[in-house]
Each structure stands twice: as C-alpha cells, then as structure tokens.
C-alpha cells in the first residue's frame, strides 16, 4: 500500500492547539501545543516549535528553534 | 452520441485541489493539512492552504486562498481572500473576494463575500451576505450616481441613463 503524502505546515503558518496525525508531517512554520504523530515528523530550520511532540521518528534540521519543546521518539538531527 | 465527458466536466472538477504533498503545491508555497490530520485550536497563515483533514477552532487566513478538499472537515469560522469548498464546513465563511461551493460541498453557516459561485448539488444551510463587499463599495450604485448628478444640477434622466450604461 502506497504511503500517503505528508501534511505540510508552511513557513507562514501559525498553529496553536492540539494535533494528531497519521501520515508524515513537515513543520516549516510556527507551532505551539501538542503533536502526536504515528509516523515521521520533520522539523525544518524555519520552524518555531514549542510544546510536546511525540512521533515514531523525528527529524530535526540543524539550527531549528526549539523553544520549550519536549520531543519524544527516535530523534535524528539532520543538516539542511 | 457525441457526449464528450471532458466537455461536460464542471469547472470544479477541473479545478479540484492537488493531492497533498504534490511538488507543484510546494512550489506555490501551499500548506497542506492531510486527510489523517486532526487539529483543534487556532490557525493563521499567509500562504495558500489546502485542508483535507479535520480542523476545529478558528482559521484566520487573510489575503490568501483556502481550499477545503473533498476529505476536509472544518468546524471553524473561516476568513480568507478566496475560499473553495469541496468538503464539509460548519461555521461562517468570510471571503474577501470569492467563495466557491462545489457540488460535493456541505456548508452549515453564513457566507460573507463579494462573489459567490455555487455548483448544482452543493448543500448549504445559512445566510448569504454580499453587502460587505469591498469591490461593491468602490463601485457607485445607480442611486449614488443619480444623487451626485442631482447635486451637480445634472439630474436629467438621459444623463443618468448614460452614466448607468457606462458604469454597467
């Protein structure tokens, strides 16, 4: 079965709240709150993330602003 | 006999939103809320947004386009430049420019916009207010034209008709 395409929180998006997602998620914008992901969450360097993020896999670009963020899952730091 | 399905396709079928994650979508800087995503809270953006998932709360999306896809389920008031609905919306829709409801759309709420396009089959429950249009405000009404001409001492019917013709 083909993997579904990712959700993308773009660079100008600001989201405050609680989020649950089954497919991959890419964060380029600002997110405050909780994220629960069954698959991979990719946090780009343009992202501003605060809150709790739990995912199966977390990919965080080097230089990302993680203010008051709590990450849980397999975390991998990546180059841009 | 010569029934060409493409010719009979509605504007909406041709305009259906691109699949989430489509490279073209990213080139156009469009955010995508995928079909498995459920979000409750506040969302604001300054780029185009396609919603195929579930959102409950508020959406402030001024000056850009917002599309609620066929899988999209929104319980929120929406504020955007252009709003296209193919899925479900419960809440008021404020479209600065145009609001489009496709045949698959199901909207429960009020619509405030300059222009409204509703396809046959779209379900809608609420009020439509097109009086707050910015464009409408900038184009003088026939009553305003007549009033101006009366003030200028130019209130003949012929003159008014000419103005109306040129305005129309």
Interface residues (C-beta under 8 A of the other chain):
Chain A: X4 X5 X6 X7 X8 X9 X10 X11 X12 X13 X14 X15 X16 X17 X18 X19 X20 X21 X22 X23 X25 X29 X33
Chain B: X19 X20 X21 X22 X25 X26 X29 X30 X31 X32 X33 X34 X35 X36 X37 X38 X39 X40 X41 X42 X43 X44 X45 X46 X47 X49 X53 X57
